[in-house]
């Protein structure tokens, strides 16, 4: 599973495994483009855990309170 593009580029997440993404700003909302491929959970304001659920490519969008 290839996770979404971010400011740093593509994030690769293997199916049934998780990857921690550290943010420079606090997140308020995380949206996954295709939830059949990946899932996201906000651990704390600056840490997101992306879990691979299926094969394919998707994206994710992180919004802060100002967005």
TORKOL-4160 file (C-alpha; in steps of 0.2 Angstrom, whole numbers, padded with zeros to 4 digits, m for minus):
67
<pt num="1" X="0000" Y="0000" Z="0000"/>
<pt num="2" X="0007" Y="0017" Z="m0004"/>
<pt num="3" X="0000" Y="0030" Z="0007"/>
<pt num="4" X="m0003" Y="0048" Z="0002"/>
<pt num="5" X="0008" Y="0062" Z="m0003"/>
<pt num="6" X="0013" Y="0074" Z="0010"/>
<pt num="7" X="0025" Y="0088" Z="0011"/>
<pt num="8" X="0039" Y="0075" Z="0012"/>
<pt num="9" X="0033" Y="0065" Z="m0003"/>
<pt num="10" X="0025" Y="0047" Z="m0004"/>
<pt num="11" X="0023" Y="0036" Z="0012"/>
<pt num="12" X="0024" Y="0018" Z="0009"/>
<pt num="13" X="0013" Y="0007" Z="0021"/>
<pt num="14" X="0013" Y="m0012" Z="0020"/>
<pt num="15" X="m0004" Y="m0020" Z="0022"/>
<pt num="16" X="m0009" Y="m0025" Z="0040"/>
<pt num="17" X="0005" Y="m0014" Z="0046"/>
<pt num="18" X="0006" Y="0004" Z="0053"/>
<pt num="19" X="0017" Y="0019" Z="0050"/>
<pt num="20" X="0019" Y="0034" Z="0062"/>
<pt num="21" X="0018" Y="0051" Z="0054"/>
<pt num="22" X="0024" Y="0066" Z="0064"/>
<pt num="23" X="0017" Y="0083" Z="0060"/>
<pt num="24" X="0025" Y="0100" Z="0062"/>
<pt num="25" X="0008" Y="0107" Z="0067"/>
<pt num="26" X="m0007" Y="0101" Z="0076"/>
<pt num="27" X="m0020" Y="0091" Z="0066"/>
<pt num="28" X="m0039" Y="0093" Z="0068"/>
<pt num="29" X="m0045" Y="0082" Z="0054"/>
<pt num="30" X="m0038" Y="0068" Z="0044"/>
<pt num="31" X="m0046" Y="0062" Z="0028"/>
<pt num="32" X="m0041" Y="0046" Z="0019"/>
<pt num="33" X="m0045" Y="0046" Z="0000"/>
<pt num="34" X="m0049" Y="0027" Z="m0001"/>
<pt num="35" X="m0053" Y="0020" Z="0016"/>
<pt num="36" X="m0052" Y="0002" Z="0009"/>
<pt num="37" X="m0033" Y="0005" Z="0006"/>
<pt num="38" X="m0028" Y="0014" Z="0022"/>
<pt num="39" X="m0034" Y="0020" Z="0039"/>
<pt num="40" X="m0028" Y="0034" Z="0049"/>
<pt num="41" X="m0030" Y="0038" Z="0068"/>
<pt num="42" X="m0024" Y="0053" Z="0077"/>
<pt num="43" X="m0014" Y="0048" Z="0092"/>
<pt num="44" X="m0011" Y="0065" Z="0098"/>
<pt num="45" X="m0011" Y="0083" Z="0090"/>
<pt num="46" X="0005" Y="0080" Z="0080"/>
<pt num="47" X="0005" Y="0061" Z="0078"/>
<pt num="48" X="m0005" Y="0051" Z="0065"/>
<pt num="49" X="m0004" Y="0032" Z="0063"/>
<pt num="50" X="m0008" Y="0026" Z="0046"/>
<pt num="51" X="m0013" Y="0008" Z="0044"/>
<pt num="52" X="m0012" Y="m0002" Z="0027"/>
<pt num="53" X="m0029" Y="m0011" Z="0024"/>
<pt num="54" X="m0027" Y="m0016" Z="0006"/>
<pt num="55" X="m0017" Y="m0016" Z="m0010"/>
<pt num="56" X="m0016" Y="0000" Z="m0020"/>
<pt num="57" X="m0013" Y="0019" Z="m0019"/>
<pt num="58" X="m0023" Y="0032" Z="m0010"/>
<pt num="59" X="m0020" Y="0049" Z="m0002"/>
<pt num="60" X="m0023" Y="0058" Z="0014"/>
<pt num="61" X="m0027" Y="0076" Z="0019"/>
<pt num="62" X="m0023" Y="0083" Z="0036"/>
<pt num="63" X="m0032" Y="0099" Z="0041"/>
<pt num="64" X="m0028" Y="0110" Z="0056"/>
<pt num="65" X="m0040" Y="0121" Z="0065"/>
<pt num="66" X="m0036" Y="0136" Z="0054"/>
<pt num="67" X="m0042" Y="0126" Z="0038"/>
